[in-house]
Amino acid sequence: MQTLESGSRRPSTISVLRASIAQSGIRSLYAGLTASLMRQMSYSLVRLGTYEELKTRFSKDGPPSTARLILAASLAGGLGGIAGNPADILLVRMTSDSIRPPEKRYGYGNALSGLISLIKEEGARGLARGLIPNTIRAVLMNASQVVSYDFAKSTLLRHPIPVIDYQLRDNLLLHIIASTVAGTVATSMDFGRSFRDETADFTPMLAVCSPADVIRSRVMASSGKTSISHILAQSLREEGPRFLLKGWTPAFMRLGPNTVLMFVFFEQLKKSWNTLAS
């Protein structure tokens, strides 16, 4: 939805899903799966690994401050964004191919063939397409996601849950609650109500990652030598500032479960590794 151009009527998340299934079947919902796996093995591996290492270094003299955690998460996110940029380009193009005119589709069969085609057609510089907004988005994402997870986790360990007066322990339930908080914070800091088509709907008014996410998606989906400033100016002229929050709902649908599963598995892997190491 972030790559859709302006039109007379903006399609909803449900209508885009229905159209995609009707046109290409259920398999269309998993378009770009190989690119997504490549992205996780580069972007997520670097950002989470770097953050844990920096957090360990900052903890030598005691628990690190929130400012230090934000700094560590921002640096780790930036490195992750750079490492995962090629996979991000492939992911954006493969998932948006179905809504493009046939003559403008990239037709990547998988992430590996797409990477080869990208280098052949656009050269090594093509791998850096959208690098600046993608890195900014990665910094914002990591700083809001992993720091809010650590903050929620440590807070819930120190204080019992109000009303029911239940003290959580460092277990699966705690990881699920803290990661749910992290997913919500990473996607949106605040939102208000708007009414569209006479139906009550929630539209985010202040998002952390959505504006940078939209810009990097459009830059990566484009081809040729179209600059970021040209894409931004054209989008603002044709759609107004609201285009920066386009596609928030599907982004939350993806980021929420992704954050929960990521931190739950990450915590289990850390426990298993510590057990083996000891």
C-alpha angles and dihedrals in degrees: 000000000000090000096049114114123230119281143158092281130021111227119234124236091255094050092051091050092048093048092048093050093044092051103039107008131238090313089070089070088066097047109139095023093137091049090049091053090049089050093051091049091054111025099035095038092055098041097047095040093048093046093052091049093048091045090053091051092048091050097061092097096039137293109341119243122249089252091056092048091051090049092049092047092048094051091045091047092051092052090047091051091053093047094048099041097102091050090047091055091052092046094052093047096045094048094046097045094092093061094047126093110264093249092055099048120115095211098206109178094200140342095272095051089043091053091051092048091048093054093044095049102036104018127225089312089065089068088065096052109135092004096141099051090038092054091046089050091049092051092050092044097049095042092052098037108044096032092050089048093052091044094049092045095050092044093051090048092053100042133040120241109270121247096014092047093217120158113215123215130210095277142110095288092055092049092051094049094045093046091049088055090048093051092051094047093047093053100041138358096194139355139186138199129272132173122226128172089359090294125117109244136170115233121181114243098185118028128176102209106011099088094048090042093054094047095048091046092055094045092049093045091054125084134208122029100319108150128223091243092054093050092046094047093047093048093048091048095048102034108017127227092310090077087076089071097043114133096019094137097056088041090057091044088057100037098046099059091033092057094047094049093042096055095039092054091039092055092048092049091050091051092048092048093048090049092052092045093052 
